[in-house]
């Protein structure tokens, strides 16, 4: 509203200047016809006023802003795994959610009072986790001498975490929808900084007679495995859309909360395949499976401090 009022006042002032110039021009023509003037000699003050340059308005101009930003992302992972039994422990990795931090800088060029071009450059830690129970796996029971005596099915639960850090670059167009309330939209580019980190943990029900590494010094009802996953794309591309609000807190300073959604076109990882042997004895045969590329999209909530440069 302040910008609109300023533009109106400038337009009004410009119109007044044009009217004054037209009025002076009309008297100037009269003076040409009457060289002696309008019945008198112009005073020194009048001559000086006529020679003063009037101010010019060159428009609002371009405004450059910078800022720092930090917040949290709520991440949603979905993966389709084909060929598995519903109770296969490998199905643990089919879905997950997670909350993780993001931080970085922002810069924009204001092209008009309502339209700006900006760039978000962030460090974005993507992390997801999931848990599920009701998994079944063959368990070979041995006698005290290590000879197999029977095969049973063990019931277990599982949980996993998967994380990956990206450098993200998001050019955006910012459009003011109303006073201080705006929308942003633009493509986003994600560059991974390392391999994905993954940890899985399976726990056998305490009532089961089976254990991991049965009969070994490291026999346990719990088995945890951590590894790096190199099966990730070198570049991810998606769309970022958000809304925000600008709170003026000082001369050229603004506090800007923002909430947005990142819809990624590129998958989080690549397709993989293998063979599931978890029920080969009690429910044969072994089953070949295909894990389709996972999707990972995020809702982001952040707050930024903008300052005029």
C-alpha positions in Angstrom: 0.0 0.0 0.0 2.9 2.3 0.8 4.4 1.8 -2.7 1.1 2.4 -4.4 0.6 5.7 -2.4 4.1 6.7 -3.3 3.5 6.1 -7.0 0.2 8.1 -6.9 2.0 11.1 -5.2 4.7 11.0 -7.8 2.2 10.9 -10.6 0.3 13.8 -9.0 3.5 15.9 -8.6 4.5 15.2 -12.2 1.1 16.4 -13.4 1.4 19.6 -11.4 4.9 20.2 -12.9 3.5 19.8 -16.4 0.6 22.2 -15.6 3.1 24.8 -14.3 5.4 24.4 -17.4 2.4 24.9 -19.7 1.4 28.0 -17.8 4.9 29.5 -17.9 5.1 28.6 -21.6 1.8 30.5 -22.3 3.2 33.7 -20.7 6.4 33.2 -22.5 4.6 33.4 -25.8 2.8 36.6 -24.7 6.1 38.1 -23.8 7.4 37.5 -27.3 4.5 39.5 -28.7 5.1 42.2 -26.1 8.8 42.6 -25.7 8.4 44.9 -22.8 6.8 42.2 -20.8 3.5 42.2 -19.0 3.5 45.8 -17.9 6.5 45.6 -15.7 10.0 44.3 -15.3 10.5 40.8 -13.8 11.9 40.9 -10.4 15.2 39.2 -9.4 13.3 36.6 -7.4 11.0 35.7 -10.3 14.0 35.4 -12.6 15.8 33.1 -10.2 12.7 30.9 -9.6 12.3 30.5 -13.4 15.9 29.3 -13.7 15.8 26.7 -10.8 15.9 23.0 -12.1 12.9 21.1 -11.0 13.4 17.6 -9.5 12.9 14.6 -11.7 11.4 11.2 -10.8 13.2 8.3 -12.5 10.8 5.6 -11.2 11.2 3.2 -8.3 14.4 1.6 -9.6 15.8 -1.8 -8.7 16.2 -3.0 -5.1 18.8 -5.7 -4.2 18.2 -7.8 -1.0 20.2 -10.4 0.8 19.4 -12.7 3.7 20.1 -15.7 5.8 17.6 -18.5 6.3 17.2 -21.6 8.5 14.4 -24.1 9.1 13.2 -27.7 9.1 12.1 -30.1 6.4 9.5 -32.8 6.8 10.6 -35.5 4.3 8.4 -38.3 2.8 10.0 -41.4 1.1 8.1 -43.9 -0.9 9.5 -47.0 -2.6 7.8 -49.8 -4.5 9.4 -53.3 -4.0 8.1 -55.9 -6.4 8.3 -59.7 -5.9 8.4 -59.9 -2.0 6.1 -61.7 0.4 4.1 -59.2 2.5 6.0 -60.4 5.6 9.5 -60.2 4.1 11.9 -58.1 6.2 13.1 -56.4 3.0 9.7 -54.6 2.9 10.9 -52.4 5.8 12.5 -50.0 3.3 9.3 -49.3 1.4 8.4 -46.0 3.2 9.6 -43.5 5.8 9.3 -40.0 7.0 11.8 -37.7 8.8 12.5 -34.2 10.1 15.8 -32.6 9.3 17.5 -29.2 9.3 18.2 -26.8 6.4 20.1 -23.5 6.3 21.7 -21.1 3.8 21.5 -17.7 2.2 19.1 -15.9 -0.1 19.5 -13.0 -2.6 16.9 -11.3 -4.8 16.5 -8.4 -7.2 13.3 -6.5 -7.0 12.2 -5.7 -10.6 9.0 -3.9 -9.5 7.0 -3.3 -6.3 5.3 -6.7 -6.8 7.8 -8.9 -8.7 11.3 -10.1 -7.8 13.8 -12.6 -9.0 15.6 -14.6 -6.2 18.0 -17.4 -5.5 18.0 -19.7 -2.5 21.3 -21.5 -1.8 20.9 -24.1 1.0 22.5 -26.9 2.8 19.6 -29.4 3.1 20.0 -32.5 5.3 17.5 -35.1 4.1 16.7 -37.8 6.6 13.9 -40.4 6.8 13.2 -43.3 9.1 10.6 -46.0 9.4 9.6 -49.0 11.6 7.3 -52.0 11.2 6.5 -55.3 12.9 5.1 -58.6 11.8 8.1 -59.7 9.7 8.8 -63.4 9.3 12.1 -65.2 8.6 13.2 -68.8 8.6 15.1 -69.9 11.7 17.2 -73.0 11.8 17.4 -74.5 15.3 20.6 -76.4 16.2 21.3 -78.9 18.9 24.1 -78.3 21.4 26.6 -79.7 19.0 25.6 -77.3 16.2 23.7 -79.7 14.1 20.4 -78.5 12.7 17.4 -80.2 14.2 14.4 -78.2 12.9 13.4 -75.1 10.9 10.9 -72.7 12.4 9.7 -69.2 11.5 10.9 -66.3 13.7 8.8 -63.2 14.2 10.6 -59.9 14.2 10.3 -56.2 14.0 12.5 -53.7 12.2 13.5 -50.1 11.9 15.7 -48.1 9.6 17.1 -44.6 9.0 18.5 -43.2 5.8 20.1 -39.8 5.4 21.8 -37.7 2.7 23.0 -34.1 2.6 22.5 -31.9 -0.5 23.7 -28.5 -1.7 20.5 -27.0 -3.2 20.1 -24.1 -5.7 16.6 -22.8 -6.2 16.0 -19.8 -8.5 12.6 -18.4 -7.8 10.1 -15.7 -9.0 8.5 -13.9 -6.0 5.1 -12.2 -6.6 3.3 -10.1 -4.0 -0.2 -11.3 -3.6 -1.2 -8.6 -1.2 0.5 -6.3 1.3 3.6 -8.2 2.5 2.1 -11.6 1.6 3.9 -13.3 -1.3 4.3 -16.5 -3.3 7.5 -18.0 -4.7 7.9 -20.6 -7.4 10.8 -22.0 -9.3 13.0 -25.1 -10.2 15.2 -26.6 -7.5 18.5 -28.4 -8.1 20.0 -30.8 -5.5 23.6 -31.9 -5.6 24.5 -34.7 -3.1 27.6 -34.1 -1.0 28.3 -37.7 -0.2 26.9 -41.3 -0.4 23.6 -42.0 1.4 24.0 -43.3 5.0 21.7 -46.2 6.0 21.2 -48.1 9.2 18.8 -51.0 9.7 17.9 -52.8 12.9 15.9 -56.1 13.3 14.8 -57.4 16.6 13.6 -61.0 17.2 10.6 -61.4 19.5 12.0 -62.3 23.0 9.7 -65.3 23.2 11.3 -66.9 20.1 14.0 -69.6 20.6 16.0 -68.2 17.7 18.7 -65.6 17.8 21.0 -63.8 15.4 24.4 -65.6 15.2 23.0 -68.5 17.3 25.7 -70.3 19.3 28.3 -67.6 18.6 29.9 -65.2 21.1 27.9 -62.4 19.5 24.6 -64.1 19.7 21.8 -61.6 20.1 18.1 -60.9 19.6 19.0 -57.6 17.9 21.0 -57.2 14.7 22.1 -53.7 13.5 23.8 -53.0 10.2 25.1 -49.6 9.0 26.4 -49.0 5.4 26.8 -46.4 2.7 24.6 -46.5 -0.3 26.3 -45.4 -3.5 23.1 -46.1 -5.6 22.1 -42.5 -5.8 21.7 -40.0 -8.7 24.4 -37.4 -9.2 21.8 -34.7 -9.6 18.2 -34.2 -8.6 15.8 -31.7 -10.2 12.3 -30.7 -8.9 9.9 -27.9 -8.4 9.7 -25.6 -5.3 6.6 -23.6 -4.5 6.0 -21.6 -1.3 4.2 -18.7 0.4 5.6 -16.3 2.9 5.1 -13.0 4.8 7.4 -10.0 5.3 7.5 -8.4 8.7 9.4 -5.1 8.8 11.5 -4.9 11.9 13.8 -2.0 11.1 15.2 0.2 8.4 15.6 -2.2 5.4 15.3 -5.2 7.7 12.6 -7.8 7.4 11.8 -11.1 9.2 10.3 -13.5 6.7 8.6 -16.8 7.7 8.1 -19.2 4.7 6.4 -22.5 4.1 6.8 -24.5 0.9 6.8 -27.8 -0.8 9.4 -29.5 -2.9 8.1 -31.9 -5.5 11.1 -33.8 -7.0 11.1 -35.1 -10.5 14.3 -37.0 -10.1 14.2 -40.1 -7.8 16.1 -40.3 -4.4 18.0 -43.4 -5.5 18.3 -45.8 -8.5 16.5 -49.0 -9.2 18.0 -52.2 -7.7 17.3 -55.9 -7.7 18.2 -59.1 -5.8 16.9 -62.4 -4.4 15.0 -62.8 -1.1 16.0 -66.0 0.8 14.2 -65.2 4.1 11.5 -67.9 3.6 13.3 -70.3 1.2 12.9 -73.2 3.6 9.4 -72.8 4.9 7.8 -71.1 1.9 10.0 -71.9 -1.1 11.3 -70.9 -3.5 13.6 -68.0 -3.1 12.1 -64.9 -4.7 13.7 -62.4 -7.1 12.7 -58.8 -6.3 13.0 -55.4 -7.9 13.2 -52.2 -5.8 11.9 -49.3 -8.0 13.5 -45.9 -7.6 12.3 -44.1 -4.4 10.6 -40.8 -4.4 11.6 -38.2 -1.7 9.5 -35.0 -1.4 9.6 -32.4 1.4 7.5 -29.8 3.1 9.8 -27.0 4.3 9.2 -24.4 7.0 11.8 -21.7 7.6 12.4 -18.2 8.8 14.8 -15.7 7.1 16.3 -12.3 7.9 16.3 -10.1 4.8 18.2 -6.9 4.5 18.4 -4.3 1.8 21.8 -4.0 0.1 
